[in-house]
Amino acid sequence: MKNKKSLSLVALLSLGLMLTACQKDPKNDEPSSTNVSQEMKKDDASNKSNDSSDADKEKSSEVSLADWEGEWNNMGGYLDKDEVQSAFKTLAEKEKVDEKEAKENYLKKRKCDFGGLEIKDNKIKFLKDFPDKKGDVISESEYKYVGKEEVEHGGHKLEWDIFEAKNDDAPYKFILMMPIHGEESLTHFHMRYGDDKDKLLKDESWFPTFVKPNTTDAQIIDEITE
């Protein structure tokens, strides 16, 4: 009799455990909709943060005319100075032409219709002479950056940053600029100007060049003869 009572008690206890297990919500082992929503929000916030970071990097890397800000002398203004004439003899020997031809070719390469530039923010002032000579302002205009073009020149790739005039009465619709370089010897940059962008890009012989006002004759000689 006692054995029967013990078996009955065990059976009742087992049944109770089974009922308790069955009452456990199986959904508790799965991610709740609240958790999924929170994770999606985190991912969305992370993506927005990355997108914002990428946009900031792209914006900060965009070219601005202010990258050339300052006063600049047209290199052509140095080329008739007595102090630099010896450079053309060296250039003639290097190119195996007579001195007169060497100078004519070089002057043509650096030809420019203005003597200096003043660049500030997005505006360029085109001057008749060097800025430190108080050159008269020939004209001025605001320009906006519109893109970058890569061209082939002598087996090398050159990059031009292109700016377009913001006002209709600008002297030149397009300005092409190369980055400032040569800081170890002669700080300068090359530019082109005109109304036909494609024609400017295709020209392989014309490189107006601008240098800092403190440029010396010795630096000009080195540039001519390099």
Buried (B, 14 or more C-beta within 10 A) or exposed (E): EEEEEEEEEEEEEEEEEEEEEEEEEEEEEEEEEEEEEEEEEEEEEEEEEEEEEEEEEEEEEEBEBEEBBBBBBBBBBBBEEEEBEEBBBBBBEEEEBEBEEBBEBBEEBBEBEBBBBBBEEBBBBBBBBBBEBEBEEBEBBBBEBEEEBEBEEEEEEBEBBBBBBEEEEBBBBBBBBBEBEBEEEBBBBBBBBBEEBEEBBEEEEBBBBBBBEEBEEEBBBBBBBE
